[in-house]
Amino acid sequence: MTTLLLFGIFAILVIIRIPIAISLAVSSIVVLLMSGGIDNLALVPDVLYSSVAKFTLLAIPFFVLAGVIMDYAGISKRLIHFADVCVGHLKGGMIFVTVITAIFFAAISGSGPATVAAIGSILIPALVKNGMKRESASALLASSGSIGIVIPPSIAFIVFAVVAGDQISISIGRLFVAGIIPGLLMGIGFIISALYVKNRGLAKQSIGNEEIAATLEKRERASGKEVFKAFRSAIWGLLIPVIILGGIYGGIFTPTEAAVVAVFYGFIVGIFIYRELRIKDIFKILYDASIQTAVITFIVSAASLFAYIITTEQIAQTMSDSLLGLSSSPIVSLLIINIILLIAGAFIDAISAFYIFVPILIPVIIHFNIDPTVFGVFMTVNLAIGLFTPPVGLNLYVASGIGNVKIHKISKAIVPFLISAVIVLLLITYIPALSTFLPNLMGIK
């Protein structure tokens, strides 16, 4: 009865388009009231506070702040220019530029929507100028931006490690490295899909003489001097993931401390090297980062309350046993888990999904002796796909706004990218070495 009430109220609220965090909180509070009366509400402040009062989670606001700083500092446009100089001359070169830039920026921001917002206003017009329909160009940006939660540093991996840490031991550093190959595979899949769309002649239109696109038109192969000049300009942005990951794996600082280092590094680059970050911009930067952090923190708190009920009411154990009863085959069970997560990711954000599903799925993973690193990666890839899956994929709405495309058109154009992403997901799920090879090679436990 408790399970039906909890998930029933949550589903109804989501269907009528109540924000996910509020839906989680309201359904949890109703269940608490029904099960123990008003006295149970005394638990709410303790659960909410304990959910966010964790040192590891401090990395999130600092990585968010670092991502905002990088955008204001002019790093994103330099990364785009560098990628364009390197591969822009190739057939379909702007497609390569888009995905490569998304991967670069993902390694800075750790956020899917932030990646789309930072590079979309430049790259969507450029893609259209080079032969793609506006809805296809926007779909490519929406899908490529999802790599932001897979390529390290990833806010999603931080949250997963915190949520799963109560049941299994897992390292954020190991998850970060494990996400590199899957993230690159996603990028390759999106390039293939975009080239297929373009070559099929489904993407032909002109946008006139937009200035920003004109700067990125297809041209002759850049000279070595031009490549070096672009590299020299972008080097300070390219160094960010090197400093962050190198510091973590070199034992110099923790992931949380690495996020703080990224913030100070961004300020130094923006103010003293690129000189595009002005003192008067600091308030706006802090404001933007605070809004994003507040949203994430609210979601974490509400999802934690929901997860608390799932655990204490034995809902997680019951649902885990039900999943195990469906099949004794790990292959079939993993397929079922993927289907569940793909459907869930289409309606709820990654952070909420971790808090809801990790307590349920961890016993299944343990039963089949699946590496927690592999589980963390394929679950994160699942939820990354959710970022650009209709009807509520956040990346879709960001790309739709930037590209000035109606949501139903971009939803149709996203299908080839969804197909390639699901293929990559299945490869990651059933070939564990794609996630574990690099961490094992580097000796990261």
C-alpha positions in Angstrom: 0.0 0.0 0.0 2.8 2.4 0.9 4.6 1.7 -2.4 1.5 2.3 -4.4 0.7 5.5 -2.5 4.3 6.9 -2.8 4.8 6.2 -6.5 1.2 6.8 -7.4 1.2 10.4 -6.0 4.6 11.0 -7.5 3.4 9.8 -10.9 0.2 11.9 -10.8 2.1 15.1 -9.9 4.7 14.5 -12.7 2.0 13.9 -15.3 0.3 17.2 -14.4 3.7 18.8 -14.9 4.5 19.7 -11.3 8.3 20.2 -11.0 10.1 16.9 -10.1 11.6 18.2 -6.8 8.2 19.3 -5.6 6.6 16.1 -6.7 9.2 14.1 -4.8 8.8 16.2 -1.6 4.9 16.2 -1.7 4.6 12.5 -2.3 7.1 11.8 0.5 5.4 14.1 3.0 1.9 12.6 2.2 3.3 9.1 2.9 4.9 10.2 6.2 1.6 11.7 7.3 -0.4 8.6 6.3 2.0 6.2 8.0 2.7 8.0 11.3 0.7 11.2 11.6 2.0 14.7 12.0 4.7 13.5 14.4 6.5 12.0 11.4 7.0 15.4 10.0 9.7 16.0 12.6 11.9 13.6 10.6 11.8 15.9 7.5 14.3 18.6 8.6 16.8 16.0 9.8 16.6 14.1 6.5 16.8 17.2 4.4 19.8 18.6 6.3 21.8 15.3 6.5 21.3 14.8 2.7 23.2 18.0 1.8 25.6 18.2 4.8 28.2 16.1 3.1 31.7 17.2 2.3 31.7 15.4 -1.1 28.7 17.3 -2.3 30.5 20.6 -1.8 32.2 19.8 -5.2 28.9 20.4 -7.0 28.5 24.2 -6.3 32.2 24.8 -7.1 32.1 22.8 -10.4 28.9 24.7 -11.3 30.7 28.0 -10.5 33.7 27.0 -12.4 31.6 26.2 -15.5 29.9 29.6 -15.3 33.3 31.4 -15.0 34.7 29.5 -18.0 31.8 30.7 -20.1 32.3 34.4 -19.0 36.0 34.1 -19.4 35.7 33.4 -23.2 37.1 29.9 -22.9 34.2 28.3 -24.8 34.6 30.3 -28.0 38.4 29.6 -28.0 37.7 25.9 -27.7 35.3 26.1 -30.6 37.8 28.0 -32.7 40.6 25.5 -31.9 38.3 22.6 -32.9 37.3 24.3 -36.1 40.9 25.0 -37.1 41.8 21.4 -36.6 38.8 19.6 -38.3 36.6 22.3 -39.8 38.1 21.7 -43.3 36.8 18.0 -43.3 33.6 17.0 -45.1 31.0 17.5 -42.4 33.7 19.3 -40.5 31.2 21.4 -38.4 29.7 18.2 -37.1 33.1 17.1 -35.8 33.7 20.6 -34.4 30.3 20.5 -32.5 30.9 17.1 -30.9 34.6 17.8 -30.1 33.8 21.1 -28.5 31.0 19.5 -26.5 33.5 17.0 -25.1 36.0 19.8 -24.3 33.4 21.9 -22.6 32.0 18.8 -20.8 35.4 18.4 -19.2 35.0 21.9 -17.8 31.4 22.2 -16.8 30.3 18.7 -15.9 26.8 19.6 -16.9 24.7 18.8 -20.0 22.4 21.8 -20.2 25.4 24.2 -19.4 27.3 22.7 -22.3 24.4 23.2 -24.7 23.9 26.8 -23.5 27.5 27.7 -23.7 28.2 26.6 -27.2 24.8 26.3 -28.9 24.4 30.0 -29.8 27.6 29.8 -31.9 27.4 26.3 -33.3 23.8 25.9 -34.3 23.9 28.8 -36.9 27.3 27.4 -38.1 25.8 23.9 -38.6 22.9 25.3 -40.5 25.2 27.4 -42.7 27.0 24.2 -43.5 24.0 22.3 -44.7 22.0 21.0 -41.7 18.4 21.8 -41.0 18.0 23.9 -38.0 16.1 21.2 -36.1 18.8 18.6 -36.9 21.5 21.0 -35.8 19.7 21.7 -32.6 19.2 18.0 -32.1 22.9 17.4 -32.5 23.7 20.0 -29.9 21.1 18.6 -27.5 22.5 15.1 -27.8 26.2 16.2 -27.7 25.6 18.2 -24.6 24.5 15.1 -22.7 28.2 14.0 -22.8 28.6 16.6 -20.1 27.5 14.2 -17.3 29.6 11.3 -18.6 33.0 12.9 -19.3 34.9 13.9 -16.1 34.5 15.9 -14.0 30.9 14.9 -13.7 28.3 16.1 -11.2 26.3 13.0 -11.9 29.2 10.7 -10.8 29.6 12.7 -7.6 25.9 12.2 -6.7 26.0 8.5 -7.7 29.0 7.9 -5.4 27.3 9.7 -2.5 24.0 7.8 -2.9 25.6 4.4 -3.6 28.2 4.9 -0.8 25.7 3.7 1.8 25.6 0.3 0.3 28.9 -0.2 -1.7 32.3 1.3 -1.7 33.1 3.3 -4.8 35.6 6.0 -5.6 34.6 9.2 -7.4 38.1 9.3 -9.0 37.6 5.8 -10.4 34.1 6.8 -11.8 35.6 9.9 -13.4 38.2 7.9 -15.4 35.7 5.2 -16.2 33.5 7.7 -17.9 36.1 8.8 -20.5 35.8 5.9 -23.0 32.0 5.7 -22.8 31.8 9.5 -23.3 34.0 9.3 -26.4 32.0 6.5 -27.8 28.8 8.6 -27.4 30.6 11.4 -29.3 31.5 9.0 -32.1 27.9 7.7 -32.2 26.6 11.3 -32.5 29.0 12.1 -35.3 28.0 9.0 -37.3 24.3 9.9 -36.8 24.8 13.5 -37.9 26.7 12.5 -41.0 24.0 10.0 -41.9 21.3 12.7 -41.5 23.3 15.1 -43.6 24.3 12.7 -46.3 20.7 11.5 -46.7 19.8 15.0 -47.8 17.6 15.6 -44.8 19.5 18.7 -43.8 19.6 21.3 -46.5 18.7 24.9 -45.8 20.3 28.4 -45.9 20.3 31.0 -43.1 21.6 33.9 -45.2 24.6 35.9 -43.9 24.6 35.4 -40.1 27.9 36.9 -38.9 28.6 34.3 -36.3 28.2 31.4 -38.7 30.2 33.1 -41.4 33.3 33.0 -39.1 33.0 29.2 -39.1 32.3 28.4 -42.8 34.0 25.5 -44.4 37.5 26.5 -45.6 40.8 25.1 -46.8 42.9 23.1 -44.4 44.5 25.4 -41.8 48.2 25.9 -41.9 50.4 24.6 -39.1 50.9 28.2 -38.0 47.1 28.8 -37.7 46.7 25.5 -35.7 49.4 26.5 -33.3 48.0 30.0 -32.9 44.5 28.5 -32.1 46.1 26.0 -29.8 48.0 28.7 -27.9 44.8 30.7 -27.5 42.9 27.6 -26.2 45.6 26.0 -24.1 44.4 27.6 -20.9 41.0 26.0 -21.3 42.5 22.7 -22.4 44.6 22.6 -19.3 41.6 22.7 -16.9 40.7 18.9 -17.1 44.4 18.1 -17.0 44.8 20.1 -13.8 41.6 18.8 -12.2 42.1 15.1 -13.0 45.9 15.2 -12.7 45.6 16.7 -9.2 43.0 14.1 -8.1 44.9 11.1 -9.4 48.2 12.5 -8.3 46.9 12.6 -4.7 47.4 16.4 -4.6 43.8 17.1 -3.8 40.3 15.5 -3.4 37.5 16.0 -6.0 36.0 18.6 -3.8 39.3 20.5 -3.5 39.8 20.1 -7.3 36.5 22.0 -7.8 37.8 24.9 -5.7 41.0 24.9 -7.7 39.0 25.0 -10.9 37.2 28.1 -9.7 40.4 30.0 -8.8 42.0 28.9 -12.0 39.0 30.2 -14.0 39.2 33.6 -12.3 42.9 33.9 -13.0 42.6 32.9 -16.6 39.6 35.2 -17.2 41.0 38.3 -15.5 44.7 38.2 -16.0 45.3 36.1 -19.2 42.2 36.4 -21.5 41.2 39.7 -19.8 37.6 39.2 -20.7 36.3 38.7 -17.2 35.7 42.0 -15.5 35.2 42.7 -11.8 31.6 43.9 -12.5 30.9 40.4 -14.0 31.6 38.7 -10.7 28.2 39.4 -9.2 26.4 38.1 -12.3 28.6 35.0 -12.2 27.9 34.3 -8.6 24.2 34.9 -9.1 24.0 32.4 -12.0 26.0 29.8 -10.2 23.9 30.3 -7.0 20.6 29.8 -8.9 21.9 26.5 -10.5 23.3 25.3 -7.2 20.0 26.1 -5.4 18.1 24.0 -7.9 20.4 21.1 -7.6 20.4 21.3 -3.8 16.6 21.4 -3.7 16.4 18.3 -5.9 19.0 16.5 -3.8 17.1 17.3 -0.6 13.7 16.3 -1.9 15.0 13.1 -3.6 16.8 12.2 -0.3 13.5 12.3 1.5 11.9 10.1 -1.1 14.9 7.7 -0.9 14.6 7.6 2.9 11.0 6.3 2.7 12.0 3.8 0.0 14.7 2.4 2.3 12.9 2.6 5.7 9.7 1.2 4.5 11.5 -1.8 2.8 10.2 -0.7 -0.6 13.7 -0.9 -2.1 14.2 -4.5 -0.9 10.7 -5.5 -2.1 11.3 -4.1 -5.5 14.8 -5.6 -5.7 13.4 -9.0 -4.9 10.8 -8.5 -7.6 13.4 -7.6 -10.2 15.5 -10.7 -9.2 12.4 -12.8 -9.6 11.9 -11.8 -13.2 15.0 -13.6 -14.4 18.0 -15.5 -13.2 20.0 -14.3 -16.2 22.2 -11.2 -15.7 21.9 -10.4 -19.4 18.1 -10.2 -19.2 18.2 -8.4 -15.9 20.6 -5.8 -17.2 18.3 -5.3 -20.2 15.3 -4.8 -17.9 17.3 -2.3 -15.8 18.3 -0.4 -18.9 14.7 -0.2 -20.1 13.5 1.0 -16.7 16.2 3.7 -16.5 15.6 4.8 -20.1 11.9 5.3 -19.4 12.6 7.0 -16.1 15.2 9.3 -17.6 12.6 10.6 -20.1 10.6 12.0 -17.2 12.9 12.8 -14.3 16.3 14.4 -13.9 19.5 12.4 -13.2 19.9 13.4 -9.6 16.4 12.4 -8.7 16.8 9.1 -10.6 19.9 8.2 -8.6 18.2 8.7 -5.3 15.1 6.8 -6.4 16.7 3.8 -8.2 20.1 3.3 -6.7 18.7 1.8 -3.4 16.5 -0.5 -5.5 19.1 -1.6 -8.0 22.2 -2.0 -5.8 21.0 -5.4 -4.4 20.4 -6.6 -7.9 23.9 -5.5 -9.0 25.5 -7.2 -5.9 23.5 -10.4 -6.6 24.9 -10.7 -10.1 28.4 -9.7 -9.0 28.5 -6.7 -11.4 31.3 -4.2 -11.0 29.9 -1.1 -9.2 32.0 1.0 -11.6 30.2 -0.5 -14.6 26.9 0.0 -13.0 27.6 3.6 -12.2 28.7 4.3 -15.8 25.8 2.6 -17.6 23.3 4.2 -15.2 24.8 7.6 -15.8 24.8 7.0 -19.6 21.1 6.0 -19.3 20.3 9.2 -17.6 22.4 11.2 -20.0 20.2 9.8 -22.8 17.2 11.1 -20.7 18.6 14.6 -21.1 17.6 14.6 -24.8 14.7 12.2 -24.7 11.2 13.6 -25.3 8.9 14.7 -23.7 10.9 16.4 -20.9 14.6 16.1 -21.8 16.1 19.3 -20.5 18.8 19.5 -23.2 16.0 19.5 -25.8 14.4 22.6 -24.3 17.7 24.4 -24.0 18.6 23.6 -27.6 15.1 24.4 -28.8 15.3 27.8 -27.3 18.7 28.6 -28.6 18.0 27.2 -32.0 14.6 28.8 -32.2 13.0 25.4 -33.1 9.6 24.2 -32.0 9.9 21.3 -29.5 7.9 18.8 -31.7 10.4 19.4 -34.6 13.5 18.8 -32.5 11.9 15.8 -30.9 11.5 14.2 -34.3 15.0 15.2 -35.4 16.5 13.6 -32.2 15.5 10.0 -33.2 18.8 9.1 -35.0 20.9 10.4 -32.1 18.7 8.4 -29.6 19.3 5.2 -31.7 23.1 5.7 -31.7 23.1 6.5 -27.9 21.2 3.3 -27.1 23.6 1.2 -29.2 26.5 2.7 -27.2 24.6 2.1 -23.9 24.2 -1.6 -24.8 27.9 -1.9 -25.6 28.9 -0.3 -22.3 26.4 -2.5 -20.4 27.6 -5.8 -21.8 31.3 -5.0 -22.4 32.5 -4.0 -18.9 36.1 -3.4 -20.1 34.9 -0.2 -21.8 34.4 1.2 -18.3 37.0 -0.6 -16.3 40.0 -0.6 -18.7 41.3 2.9 -18.0 40.8 2.8 -14.2 42.5 -0.6 -14.0 45.3 0.6 -16.3 46.0 3.6 -14.1 45.6 1.5 -10.9 42.7 3.5 -9.6 40.7 1.6 -7.0 
